[in-house]
């Protein structure tokens, strides 16, 4: 299990002129629903100046009861920490000099590039896990475009262990040896005992991506046709890695979009502790004309109409029955939300020929459509839940609908 030591008092600025002391942060909730566990952001430069921090000073964040809460310093100069704010109310947190309680900072998120598995980038929090694909996979010809969903039903970090067992050279050699001597049944049993496609008590990978947008990837639309991104290019940049937030920067392309011959895409994906949803910020460099952009969820033929489209309230959902529905792996719930206006939400089905020849048998996509303007950023959220970790279709749809309200009405932070 990965832990992030938090006596990361980053290279903080020396005290500025003026009165110094604790910094009070007031967090207000504009909605009539309780907000629990959401991370708020405070400028770390302001904290440093107010507290008079130097490179050896430690500090803490405490709630109104005087209890310490965990925090993290992010790559973009923010202090983030979780909050509890009742409906229509405010809560005050204090940042002050002090010694952090180390047990508060066990990491709830983790991710990295897995070159040992054709350059996957995989990440997780205490609720769910994901991966996207890299250049080594594209080079070997496998067609997997969108985001993969890895199911989990425990709060502990599990992805590192899954890869380690699945990819163990010693185990692979043993399996090959058993097959060479005609003990195929024993070889299969051994493989099943380590495969991450089998639930060993903490979840599994049973979601099918293929040459589609998978569980929430974004793509530009040209004449209503999806311009599919393939795998990321170059090296991923892990910007944050716990204890509360994971962030990775990925590059895609270039691609030809109408009259622009080399449009390069950048994605910054972050996942916070306790959240089912990834925040993703997309920019298309080299695009010179406004172009529709869609975030999509693949529709599989086992459940072709199990989607909800609500453009007015900024979300779509879909219930997937997994790629091996007869193994008792339950239902996978997918969702996309927009913090800003959603132009359109729709289901788009493939022709039978396209499904068979180009899209791995998938039926189509649920698409949430917006308009991308050159030299801007497109922000949206996408994520998943599982029937074996707290959700059914009704509660999932309610979760995504409420999440959409929250991102459109963020907590108000003043200090």
C-alpha positions in Angstrom: 0.0 0.0 0.0 1.3 3.4 -0.9 1.5 6.1 1.7 2.3 9.7 1.1 4.4 11.1 3.9 3.0 14.5 4.7 5.7 16.5 6.2 5.8 18.0 2.8 6.1 21.5 3.7 6.9 22.6 0.2 9.4 25.3 -0.5 7.3 28.0 1.1 7.8 31.7 1.0 9.2 33.7 3.9 6.8 35.9 5.8 5.7 39.1 4.2 5.0 42.4 5.8 1.9 42.8 7.9 0.2 41.0 10.7 0.7 37.2 10.8 -1.2 34.4 12.5 -3.7 31.7 11.7 -5.6 31.9 8.5 -9.4 31.4 8.7 -11.1 29.8 5.7 -14.9 30.1 5.4 -16.6 27.5 3.2 -20.2 28.2 2.3 -22.7 25.8 0.7 -25.2 27.5 -1.8 -27.3 24.3 -2.2 -30.0 22.8 0.0 -28.1 19.5 0.2 -25.4 18.6 2.6 -21.8 18.5 1.2 -19.5 15.9 2.6 -15.9 15.2 1.7 -15.5 17.7 -1.1 -12.1 19.2 -1.5 -11.7 22.9 -1.4 -8.7 24.9 -2.6 -6.7 27.7 -0.9 -3.8 29.6 -2.5 -0.7 28.2 -0.8 1.2 31.5 -1.3 -1.5 33.2 0.8 -1.1 30.5 3.5 2.6 30.9 3.6 2.5 34.6 3.9 -0.2 34.7 6.5 1.5 32.1 8.7 5.1 33.3 8.2 6.2 29.9 7.1 9.8 29.0 6.2 11.2 25.7 4.9 11.1 24.0 8.3 7.8 25.1 9.7 4.9 22.6 9.8 1.3 23.5 9.8 -2.1 22.0 10.3 -5.7 22.5 9.2 -8.4 22.2 11.9 -12.2 22.3 11.8 -14.5 24.1 14.1 -14.2 21.4 16.7 -10.5 21.8 16.7 -9.9 18.5 15.0 -7.1 18.2 12.4 -8.2 17.3 8.9 -5.8 15.9 6.2 -4.5 18.1 3.5 -2.3 18.1 0.4 -0.2 20.6 -1.5 -0.9 20.4 -5.3 1.3 20.9 -8.3 -0.4 24.2 -9.1 0.2 25.8 -5.8 -3.0 25.0 -3.9 -3.6 23.7 -0.4 -6.6 21.3 -0.6 -8.5 19.7 2.2 -11.9 17.9 2.7 -14.9 19.8 4.1 -18.2 19.1 5.8 -20.8 21.8 5.1 -24.5 21.4 5.9 -27.2 22.5 3.4 -27.3 26.3 3.0 -24.7 26.7 5.8 -21.1 27.7 6.3 -18.1 26.1 8.0 -14.9 27.7 9.2 -11.5 26.0 9.0 -8.3 27.3 10.4 -4.8 26.9 9.0 -2.2 27.4 11.7 1.3 26.4 12.7 1.4 23.0 14.3 2.5 19.4 14.0 0.4 17.2 11.6 -1.0 13.9 12.9 0.8 11.5 10.6 -2.0 8.9 10.7 -4.3 11.4 8.8 -2.2 11.3 5.7 -2.4 7.7 4.5 -2.9 8.0 0.8 -6.4 7.3 -0.6 -5.3 7.8 -4.2 -2.5 6.4 -6.4 -1.5 6.1 -10.0 1.4 5.6 -12.4 2.4 4.5 -15.8 2.8 0.7 -16.2 5.4 0.1 -18.9 5.3 -3.5 -18.0 1.7 -3.6 -19.3 2.1 -1.9 -22.7 2.3 1.6 -21.2 -1.1 1.7 -19.4 -1.6 4.6 -17.1 -3.8 3.4 -14.2 -5.1 5.2 -11.2 -7.6 4.8 -8.3 -9.0 6.2 -5.2 -10.9 4.6 -2.3 -14.0 4.2 -4.5 -13.1 3.2 -8.0 -10.2 2.8 -10.5 -9.5 3.6 -14.1 -6.9 3.2 -16.8 -6.0 4.6 -20.3 -3.8 3.2 -22.9 -0.3 4.1 -24.2 1.9 4.0 -27.3 3.2 0.4 -26.7 -0.4 -0.9 -27.0 -1.0 1.1 -30.1 2.3 -0.1 -31.6 1.2 -3.8 -31.2 -2.0 -3.1 -33.1 -4.6 -3.5 -30.3 -7.5 -1.1 -30.7 -8.5 0.3 -27.4 -9.3 4.0 -27.5 -11.3 5.2 -24.5 -11.1 5.0 -20.7 -11.3 1.6 -19.0 -13.2 1.1 -15.7 -11.6 -1.1 -13.1 -14.1 -2.2 -10.5 -13.3 -2.3 -6.8 -15.3 -2.9 -3.6 -12.8 -2.0 -0.9 -11.4 1.3 0.1 -7.8 0.0 0.1 -5.6 0.7 -2.9 -5.6 -2.4 -5.1 -4.3 -1.6 -8.6 -0.6 -2.0 -7.9 -1.2 -5.5 -6.5 -3.4 -6.5 -9.4 -0.8 -5.6 -11.9 2.0 -7.3 -9.9 0.1 -10.6 -9.7 -1.2 -10.6 -13.3 2.2 -9.8 -14.8 4.5 -11.8 -12.5 7.2 -13.4 -14.7 7.5 -16.4 -12.4 3.8 -17.1 -12.6 3.7 -16.6 -16.3 6.6 -19.1 -16.7 4.9 -21.6 -14.5 1.7 -21.3 -16.5 3.6 -21.8 -19.8 5.4 -24.8 -18.4 2.1 -26.5 -17.3 0.7 -26.0 -20.8 3.8 -27.4 -22.5 3.5 -30.6 -20.5 -0.2 -30.9 -21.3 -1.6 -29.8 -18.0 -3.9 -27.2 -19.5 -6.5 -27.4 -16.7 -3.9 -26.7 -14.0 -2.5 -23.9 -16.1 -5.9 -22.3 -16.4 -6.5 -22.6 -12.6 -3.2 -20.9 -11.9 -4.0 -18.1 -14.3 -7.5 -17.6 -12.8 -5.9 -17.4 -9.4 -3.9 -14.3 -10.3 -5.9 -12.7 -13.1 -7.3 -9.2 -12.6 -10.3 -10.3 -14.8 -11.4 -12.4 -11.8 -12.8 -11.0 -8.6 -10.6 -12.2 -5.7 -12.6 -10.2 -3.2 -11.7 -6.6 -4.0 -13.1 -6.3 -7.5 -11.9 -6.9 -11.1 -11.6 -5.6 -14.7 -14.7 -6.8 -16.6 -15.4 -3.6 -18.6 -15.0 -3.7 -22.4 -13.5 -0.7 -24.1 -12.4 -1.6 -27.6 -12.2 1.0 -30.4 -14.8 3.2 -28.7 -14.8 6.1 -26.2 -15.2 3.6 -23.4 -16.2 5.0 -20.0 -16.1 8.7 -20.7 -13.4 9.9 -23.2 -13.9 13.1 -25.1 -13.5 13.6 -28.8 -14.2 16.3 -31.4 -17.1 15.9 -33.9 -16.7 16.6 -37.5 -20.0 16.5 -39.5 -21.4 14.6 -36.5 -18.7 11.9 -36.9 -16.5 11.2 -33.9 -12.7 11.8 -34.5 -11.5 9.0 -32.3 -8.4 9.7 -30.2 -6.2 6.6 -30.0 -3.5 6.1 -27.3 -1.6 8.9 -25.6 1.7 9.9 -27.0 5.0 10.7 -25.3 5.4 10.4 -21.6 2.6 11.0 -19.1 3.2 13.6 -16.4 2.1 12.6 -12.9 1.4 16.0 -11.4 -0.2 14.9 -8.0 -0.1 11.6 -6.3 -1.9 11.8 -3.0 -2.8 11.6 -0.3 -6.1 13.3 -1.5 -5.8 13.9 -5.2 -4.2 12.2 -8.2 -3.5 14.2 -11.3 -2.0 13.2 -14.6 -1.3 15.1 -17.8 -1.6 13.2 -21.1 -1.0 14.3 -24.7 -2.8 13.0 -27.8 -2.5 13.4 -31.6 -1.8 15.3 -33.8 -4.9 14.8 -35.9 -6.4 16.5 -38.9 -9.6 18.4 -38.1 -11.2 20.1 -41.1 -8.7 22.6 -42.4 -6.3 22.2 -39.4 -3.8 19.5 -40.2 -2.1 19.1 -36.8 -4.4 19.4 -33.9 -2.8 18.2 -30.7 -4.9 17.4 -27.6 -3.9 17.8 -24.0 -5.8 16.2 -21.1 -5.4 16.8 -17.4 -7.3 14.2 -15.4 -7.7 14.3 -11.6 -9.4 12.0 -9.2 -10.1 13.0 -5.5 -10.6 10.9 -2.5 -14.2 9.8 -2.0 -15.3 10.8 -5.5 -16.7 8.5 -8.2 -15.9 11.1 -10.8 -12.8 12.3 -12.6 -12.4 15.9 -13.5 -10.9 16.3 -16.9 -9.7 19.5 -18.6 -9.2 19.2 -22.3 -7.4 21.6 -24.7 -7.0 21.3 -28.5 -3.9 23.1 -29.7 -3.8 24.1 -33.4 -7.6 24.1 -33.8 -8.6 27.4 -35.4 -12.4 27.1 -35.7 -15.2 26.4 -33.1 -15.9 22.6 -33.2 -18.4 20.4 -31.4 -16.8 18.2 -28.7 -18.5 15.2 -27.1 -17.8 13.1 -24.0 -19.0 9.6 -24.6 -19.9 6.3 -23.0 -20.0 3.2 -25.1 -23.4 1.3 -25.4 -23.1 -2.5 -25.4 -25.7 -4.7 -27.0 -26.5 -6.5 -23.7 -28.2 -3.3 -22.4 -28.9 -1.1 -25.4 -31.4 1.4 -23.9 -30.3 1.7 -20.3 -29.3 5.3 -20.4 -30.6 8.6 -19.0 -30.1 11.8 -21.0 -30.6 15.2 -19.2 -28.9 18.0 -21.0 -30.8 20.7 -19.1 -29.3 19.5 -15.8 -26.0 18.6 -17.3 -25.6 14.9 -17.1 -26.0 11.5 -18.8 -25.8 8.0 -17.3 -25.6 4.4 -18.6 -25.9 1.0 -17.0 -23.4 -1.6 -18.4 -23.8 -5.3 -17.8 -20.0 -6.0 -18.1 -18.2 -8.1 -20.7 -18.9 -11.4 -18.9 -22.4 -11.0 -17.6 -22.9 -14.7 -16.8 -20.1 -14.7 -14.2 -22.2 -12.8 -11.6 -20.1 -9.6 -11.9 -23.0 -7.3 -11.4 -23.8 -4.0 -13.1 -21.4 -1.1 -13.9 -22.8 2.4 -13.8 -21.3 5.2 -15.9 -21.9 8.9 -15.9 -20.8 12.2 -17.4 -21.5 15.7 -16.0 -20.8 19.2 -17.4 -20.2 22.2 -15.1 -21.3 24.5 -17.9 -24.0 24.4 -20.5 -24.5 21.1 -22.3 -25.5 21.7 -25.9 -27.1 18.3 -26.4 -27.3 14.8 -24.9 -28.1 12.0 -27.2 -27.7 8.3 -28.0 -26.0 7.5 -31.3 -26.1 3.9 -32.6 -23.7 2.3 -35.1 -24.8 0.6 -38.2 -24.6 -3.2 -38.1 -21.6 -3.1 -40.4 -19.8 -0.4 -38.4 -20.5 -2.3 -35.2 -19.0 -5.5 -36.5 -16.1 -4.2 -38.6 -14.9 -1.1 -36.6 -16.3 -1.0 -33.1 -15.8 -4.5 -31.6 -19.5 -5.3 -31.6 -20.5 -2.2 -29.5 -23.9 -0.8 -30.3 -23.1 2.9 -30.1 -22.5 5.8 -27.7 -24.3 8.0 -25.3 -22.9 11.4 -26.1 -22.8 14.7 -24.1 -22.1 17.4 -26.5 -20.7 20.9 -26.1 -19.0 23.5 -28.3 -15.2 23.9 -28.2 -13.8 27.3 -29.0 -10.2 27.7 -30.0 -7.7 28.6 -27.3 -10.0 27.6 -24.4 -10.4 24.6 -22.1 -13.2 22.1 -22.0 -13.9 20.8 -18.5 -16.2 17.9 -17.7 -16.5 15.0 -15.2 -16.8 11.3 -15.9 -16.8 8.3 -13.7 -18.4 5.0 -12.5 -20.0 3.0 -9.8 -20.6 -0.7 -9.2 -23.5 -2.7 -7.9 -21.1 -4.5 -5.5 -19.9 -1.3 -4.0 -22.9 0.7 -2.9 -25.0 1.4 -6.0 -27.9 0.3 -8.0 -29.3 2.1 -11.1 -31.5 4.4 -9.1 -28.9 5.5 -6.6 -26.3 5.9 -9.3 -28.6 8.2 -11.3 -29.3 10.2 -8.2 -25.6 10.4 -7.4 -24.7 11.8 -10.9 -27.7 14.2 -10.9 -26.6 15.6 -7.5 -23.0 15.7 -8.6 -24.0 17.8 -11.5 -25.7 20.2 -9.1 -22.5 20.4 -7.1 -20.2 21.2 -9.9 -22.6 23.9 -11.2 -22.9 25.3 -7.7 -19.4 24.9 -6.2 -18.6 25.6 -2.5 -17.7 29.2 -2.0 -14.3 29.6 -0.3 -13.3 32.9 1.3 -10.2 33.7 3.3 
